[in-house]
Amino acid sequence: MNIVVSANNNKEIFVLPVVPTDIEIHIPQNNEEFQTINSGTLNLIGDVGLRTLSISSIFPTHQYKWLKAGSNSNGWEYVEFLNRWRKAKVPIRIVITRKDGSEVLNMACTIESFIYGLTRNEDIRYTLDLKEYKFVKVV
């Protein structure tokens, strides 16, 4: 599996060097419950909500032979990328593909939370929480 993150229509692109073993995509449903006089509680099916994704892994600061092809061993460049685009208030795009190249997810998103810290060997441990971003078309 590969995860590619890009910003500003592919102006900047990076490949995650270490793909986490488990990836969960949360797709909420905006259902609404209400009380009736005769039927009790009813549940109205609402629209699908914004998808969310949380990724926890490491950005390496050393060259390892097991890093994903096309990735970088300078973990601070990943941190700077995420902080720069977050500060610019520009959505990023995450694309997750299987080994055969088929897409699992291709989603514009906002960075909801970015937590990072150093491991004992000075690699950068992080958790990145993303939420789907829908572009608004003004007609």
C-alpha positions in Angstrom: 0.0 0.0 0.0 1.2 3.5 -0.7 0.0 6.9 0.6 0.7 10.0 -1.3 0.0 13.5 0.1 -0.1 16.6 -2.2 -1.0 20.3 -1.8 -2.1 23.0 -4.1 -3.0 20.9 -7.2 0.2 18.8 -6.9 2.5 21.8 -6.4 4.1 19.8 -3.7 3.9 16.0 -3.3 5.3 13.5 -0.9 5.1 9.8 -0.4 4.7 8.6 3.2 7.9 6.7 4.1 6.3 4.3 6.5 2.7 3.2 5.9 0.8 2.2 9.1 -0.3 -1.4 9.4 -4.0 -0.4 10.0 -5.9 2.4 8.2 -9.5 3.2 9.1 -11.7 5.6 7.1 -14.7 6.8 9.1 -17.8 7.6 7.1 -20.5 9.1 9.3 -24.2 9.1 8.5 -26.2 12.2 9.6 -29.3 10.4 10.7 -31.8 12.2 12.9 -34.0 10.7 15.6 -37.3 12.2 16.6 -40.3 11.3 18.8 -43.8 10.9 17.5 -47.1 10.5 19.3 -48.1 7.1 17.9 -45.0 5.4 16.6 -42.5 6.3 19.3 -39.0 7.1 18.2 -38.2 7.2 14.5 -34.9 7.4 12.8 -34.7 9.5 9.6 -31.9 8.5 7.3 -29.7 11.6 6.6 -27.0 12.4 4.2 -23.5 10.9 4.4 -21.2 13.1 6.5 -17.6 14.1 5.9 -15.2 11.3 5.9 -12.3 11.3 8.5 -9.0 9.5 8.6 -6.3 9.2 11.3 -2.8 8.1 10.4 -0.2 7.3 13.1 3.3 6.3 12.0 6.9 7.8 11.9 8.8 10.2 9.7 12.3 8.9 9.7 15.4 11.0 10.3 17.7 8.2 9.2 18.1 6.4 5.9 16.5 2.9 6.3 16.4 0.4 3.5 12.7 -0.4 4.2 11.4 3.1 3.4 8.8 3.4 0.6 10.2 4.2 -2.8 10.0 7.9 -3.6 10.0 8.9 0.1 12.5 11.0 2.0 14.5 10.2 5.1 14.5 13.8 6.3 11.4 13.6 8.5 11.5 17.3 9.3 10.6 18.1 5.7 7.3 16.2 6.2 6.6 18.2 9.4 7.4 21.5 7.6 5.2 20.5 4.6 2.2 19.8 6.9 2.7 22.9 9.0 3.2 25.2 6.0 0.0 24.1 4.2 -2.0 24.1 7.4 -0.9 27.6 8.2 -1.7 28.7 4.6 -5.3 27.3 5.1 -5.0 25.2 1.9 -6.6 21.8 1.8 -4.3 18.9 1.0 -5.1 15.7 -0.9 -4.4 12.2 0.3 -4.4 9.3 -2.1 -4.1 5.7 -0.8 -3.4 3.0 -3.4 -3.1 -0.8 -3.1 0.0 -2.7 -4.3 -1.7 -3.2 -7.7 -2.1 0.6 -8.1 -5.9 0.7 -7.6 -7.2 3.5 -5.4 -8.6 3.0 -2.0 -9.1 6.7 -1.2 -8.6 9.9 -3.1 -9.8 12.8 -0.9 -9.2 16.5 -0.5 -9.0 17.2 3.2 -8.1 19.6 6.0 -5.7 18.9 8.8 -7.8 18.7 11.9 -4.9 17.8 14.2 -1.2 17.1 13.8 0.7 15.8 16.8 4.4 14.8 16.7 7.3 14.1 18.9 10.7 12.4 18.9 11.5 8.8 19.4 14.6 7.6 21.3 16.6 7.4 18.0 15.2 10.9 16.9 12.8 9.7 14.3 9.5 11.6 14.4 6.5 9.8 15.7 3.2 11.5 14.6 -0.6 11.3 14.5 -2.3 13.1 11.7 -6.1 13.6 11.8 -7.7 14.5 8.5 -11.3 15.5 7.5 -12.8 15.6 4.1 -12.9 19.0 2.4 -15.5 19.6 -0.2 -14.8 22.4 -2.7 -17.7 24.8 -3.0 -18.8 25.8 -6.5 -20.3 29.3 -6.7 -22.7 29.6 -9.6 
